[in-house]
Each structure stands twice: as structure tokens, then as C-alpha cells.
Amino acid sequence: MKAVILAGGKGSRLSEETILKPKPLIEIGSKPILWHIMKIYYHYGIKEFIICCGYKGYLIKEYFANYQLHNSDLNIDIRKNKIIFHKKNIEDWKITLVDTGQDTLTGGRILRIKKYINDDFLLTYGDGVANINIKELIKHHKKQKTIATLTAVQPEGRFGAVKINSKKNLVTNFFEKPEGDNNWVNGGFFVLKKNIFRYLEDDNTVWEKEPLNSLVKKSQLSVFKHHGFWHSMDTQRDTIYLEKKWSSNNPPWKIWDD
């Protein structure tokens, strides 16, 4: 099964870094977040990827074109113009990099990779990591027999929460790290049948609107509830948070072995 990664957006809320490179190449622990996402899939045996490029997509192409160079020990014979690579933890990946347009919307990017899809496939965004069990996600999707399965998550609240006794104007409880409002949100990490392309019209299709709503109306959108770690890198604050997690002894989304 192939994994499709949406990596073409401009990441305007991270303009401090995305002015120079696409959002999926922003680094966490000296590796692009795109690499972290691919390692999650790879841990569960997913080796084939389709990356939907857009904004500064040539940099993503250059990153993978030079991947072995930057991730291997090597000998260079200057006179003979010869390089000998000593492989060092090089992943067994096959990657299709597709230019899906500078301003194409999410649904349109999926539509543009139709010719590379022959069967059910996985889909996620190029900015979110989780300790999700991909094997169980696929198993759940097959059991549900729907066109699409969405992974739902419950993100932590961003601010300290307080309970107030309004009559006395006193705080009755304080939560430094609230669990959020208990709502489930779209965490990405989809599984889709090939006939999903019927629900995609053109470059202006927003995946999160018309297609998903149409699937809901036809009872063709299942949900896989992920209760573990999940975090999306939307702002500089998120980047700093993920960097601190990676620097800890046990980053929660690192489910693979070195």
C-alpha cells in the first residue's frame, strides 16, 4: 500500500522559515518533519510514497535526490571524480515526487496523483506526527468497508484552564495542561479506496469540505480513534514544542528503532 503525503502548502503561519523552504522541510532534530512522518509509516512496512509537491517543491525533490549523499559515510576520489558510498541506515524507500501545482488546494492535489494509484492508499498531511498504529488503522478500514477512514484525535488544550466560583470570584480548580474540550478533530492519517477520486472535481477542491461531507452523507466515512500522541506543526510555537519533545529521552512519535 502506498502512502500519499500532502506537501504543497505555503505554511503562511510559519513564514519565518517557509519564506526559504516548504513547510514539510522544517527540521525537528536536524531532520525534516516529512522524514519523521515517513519513518512512522516505514515502521509498519510502508515503503512506497507519493509526495504532492507545490510551493518550493523543487527543494523537496533536491532533498531526496541527494538523500544518500547526506545520510551516508563516503569516500571521494577527487582525481578520478569517483564517490564510494558506505551506506548508513539508508531506508528502503521508493518515492514518487509529483508537482501538483503552486496554488492547488488539498483535494486537487490528491486528484493530480490519480494516475499513480492502483489500489487502496494511505493519505496524510506533511506537518503532523503521531504514535499511531498504522497496521491497526488499515485493519479497521478494511473491517468498516467504507470508501474512507479518518483518524480522529483529541489535542491538548493550549492554555491553562480554570474553574471559577462566580459568586465568590474564586478559582476552584486549575489545570496546567488541560485535555482540551473533549472534541474529536481530524488528525489526518486517512485510508482511502481508489474510487475516492469520484469525489474530487478539480484543482479548487478542498479535501476537508465537499469530498468529506459527501462521504458523510453517504455513510462512507469511518473513524479510527487515536488516543495516543498527536501534534501538528502549524506555528513556530509548535516547532519549538516538537523540538523539545525530540530532545527528550523518549519522543512520543518515535516508534521506530535507529
N, C-alpha and C positions, 0 to 999 in steps of 0.2 A: 504494500500500500504506500502511495506517495503522500508526502506532507507538503502542502502549499502554504507559503508564508507571505502575507501582505506586507511589503516593504517599500511602498512607493510614496507614502505621505510626506508632507513637508515638515511636520513636527514643529509647528509655529510656537508652541508653548515652551520649547527648548531651544529657542533661537540663538542662545549663547553658543551652542555647539552646532546646531543644524545649519547655521549660515555657512559652515565649512564642509559638512558631511551629512548624509542621510541619517535619520534617527536610529535605524537598526544598527548602525556602526558606532554608536556611542558606547564607550567601553565601561565594563564593570570588571574590575580586577584585571585590567590590561587586555581583556577580550571583548569584542563587540557583543551586545546583548543578543544579536542574531545568532552568534555562536552558541551562547548559553541555551537558547531555545532549541537549536538543532541538536545539542547534546542531550536534552531531555528526551526528544524523540528517538535518538540513536540508542539510548539506553534500553529502549523497548524494541530494538531491531529494525527501526525505520531508517533506511539508508538512502532513499531517493527523495530529493527535494525539488520543488519548483518555487523559485523566488520571484515574486511580482515586483519588479523594479519600476521606479518612476523618477522622483526628484533625486538628482545626483546619482542615479543608478549606476553610472559608469564606475563609481568608486566601489560599489559592491562587487561589480564584475572584476575590477582590479584586485580587490582583496582576495577573492577566491582563485583568480588566475595566478597569484603569487603566494598562495596558501602554503604550498610545500616549502618554498624558499624561506618563508618567515617562521616555519614551525619545525624545521629540521636542522640538525647539525650538517655541515657540508665542507667539502674540500674544494678549493678553487685553484685551478692551474691557469694563471694569467697568460703565460706564453702560449699554451695550447688552446686557450679560450674554452676550457672544459670545467664543468661543475659536476662533482660527485656528491649525491645526496645520501646522508646517513639518516634514514627515517627515524623519527622520534614521535611516537604516538600520533601518527597520521591516520585520521579517520577514513573509513571505507565509505565515502560519500559519492553519490552521483548527483550533480546539481544542474538543473536547467534554469538559466537566468533569462527572464523574459522582460523586455521593455514593454510595459503596459500603459505607457503614456504619462506625461508630466502632470496633467490635471484630471486624469480619470478617477472616478470615485470607486469605492470599495467593491461594489457589485460588478462594475465594469471591468475592474482588474481581474476578478475571478473569471468573467466571461472570456477575456482575452487569452486565457490559458487553456481553453476548452480542447484544442487540438492535441494537447499533451496529456490528456486524461483518458484512460481506457477503462477505468473501474471506479469503485468507491474510493474516496480520498479523504485525507485529513486537511484541516484548514485552521490557521491561527493568525494572530497579528504579530508584527515584528517588534513588539515592545513589552510583552508580558511574560513573566516566568512563574512557574508553579511546581510543586512536588506532586503533580498529577500522575495517576497511574494510567498511562495511555492504553495499556493492554486491557484494563477493565473498562475504559471508555469505549473501545472498539467492541468489546463483548456486549456491553449494554446497548450499543447502537444496533447490533445485529439482532439482539433479542427483541428490541422495540419494533423493528421492521418499518421504521418511518424513513422519509426522504432525508431528514436531517436530525442531528443531535447536537445540542448546545450544552456546553459546560457552564453551570451556574455556580457562582461563588458569593461569599459574604465578606466583603472587605471590612477591615477595621475602621472605626471612626477616626477622623483626623485630629479631633480636638478633645481635650479633657471634658468629660460630661459631669454635670452636677444635678442633683435632685434638690428641690427647694421647697421649704415650707413657706408658702406665700403669706400666710397670716403673720408669721413671726419674722419674715425676711431672713431666715436662716437656712444655710445649706445643711441638708440632712444626709447626704451621701455624695462622695466624689469618686469618679472613675478616671484614673490617669490614662488608661488605654482602653476605652470603650470598645465593645464588639461591633459597633455600628447600629443601624436601625433594624437589623434582622431581615432586611430585604435581600433577595437574591438578585444578582446582576449578571449580565453577560460577561463571562470571563474568557471568551474565545474558545480555543481548543474544540473545534467542531469536527464531526464526522459527517460526510455528505455522500449521497448516492450520485451517480453520474447524471441522472435526469434532473439534477438541480439547475442545470443550465436553461431549462424551460422557463425558469422564474427570473431570468436575467435578461434585460432588454438591450441595453446599450451602455456606453461609457458613463452616462449620467445616473445609472442605477446605484442606489445606496443600499448595500447589502443589509444593513441593520433596519431598513424601513420596509419598502414594498415586498421584497422576497420573503423575509422572515414573517411579516404579517400575513402574507398569502399562505404560507405554510401553517401558521397558527389556525387560520380559518378552516383549513382542510384537515386539521388534526394530524399534521405531518411533521411537527417539530417536537422531538422528545427532549428531555432534560436529564443531564448527568450531574448530580450534585457533588461538588468537590468541597470537602470540609477541611482540607489542609491549607498549606501556604499558597498564596497567590498575590502577586503585586504587579501593577502596570506602571511603566516608566513614562509618565505624562509631563512631569515638570522637573526642574533642577532639584527640587526637594526629594523627589522620588529617586533620582540618580544617586544622590548622597546617601539616602536610606539603603538602597541596594548595595552600594559600595561598602557601607559599614557592615551589612549582613555578610557580604562575601569575605570581608577581612576577619570575620569571626571564625571560631574553630569549626563551626558547623553551619554553613549557609544552607537554609532550608530547602532550596530548589536543586541543590547539587546532589542528585540521586545517582550519578554515575561515578565510577572509580577512575582515578587518574591513570 
